[in-house]
Amino acid sequence: MDRTTYLVIGIIVFVFIVIGGTTGYMVIEGWSFAEAMYMTIITLSTVGYGEVQKLSPIGRIFTIVVIVLGVGFVFYFAGSVIQFMVEGRIREVLGRHKLEKKIRTQKGHYIICGYGRVGSNILESLRSKPIGVVVIERDPAGIAKLDERKILHVAGEATDEENLIRANIQHARGLITALKTDSDNVYVTLSARQLNPRPVYHGPGRRRTFRKDTHCSRRRQGGLPISHGSSPNGPNHTPPHGHRFS
């Protein structure tokens, strides 16, 4: 049973206990709805405010039943919720650790920056081949999809150099940028070249700006010349939606 279903069932059972306790006090003691509800709530919460009115012997027996069943359930349910939360957090941490370990073992893989429409299409194209892929994505919705599909990914900004390192850029074969702006694509590509001068790919529709900026960077930093390099489909093939550099 998943946590959401368990929580819903617990809330429904608690409501029934409150209704049952309130109805019991109204029938047994002849109290008003407000008095019966108040007595039920303070009994379940164990605050110890005392009886609303003097209880009859049957009323006391009924109160014992409410305490045993109701309070017992409340403590059990609260403990189970806490357990679910703690276990969920532990699973999340362990899952993330396992994911990062897999990323660290990647060699000759491709890094895709951005999991939007373009990035997802490129990912599907690369996944059809025996190539390792790591995606860097910041959008929570995109991260959830990557988690669901069990795709290696780094959650965060691709413009953050630390995230490129977490994606194991040092051992990557190439990088494909599919971010929303030219400036981000250029920045990521230049950062990647500093970390790994292997072939770097740039996203679609931004070829002119990128070539100009990368050429300037090459002249200043003595980087690799811009020319056709290897790709997932062979040495003379340009990857889908991208431009090849080496």
Buried (B, 14 or more C-beta within 10 A) or exposed (E): EEEEEBBEEBEEBBEEBBEBBBBBBBEBBEBEEEBBBBBBBBBBEEEEEEEBEEBEEEBEEBBEEBBEBBBEBBEEBEEBBEEBEEEEEEEEEEEEEEBBEBBEEBEEBBBBBBBBEBBBBBBEBBEEEEBBBBBBBBEEEBBEBBBEEEBBBBBBBBBBBEBBBBBBBEBBBBBBBBBEEBEBBBBBBBBBBEBBEBBBBBBBEBEEBBBEBBEEBBEEEEBBEBEBBBBBBEEEEEBBBBBBBB
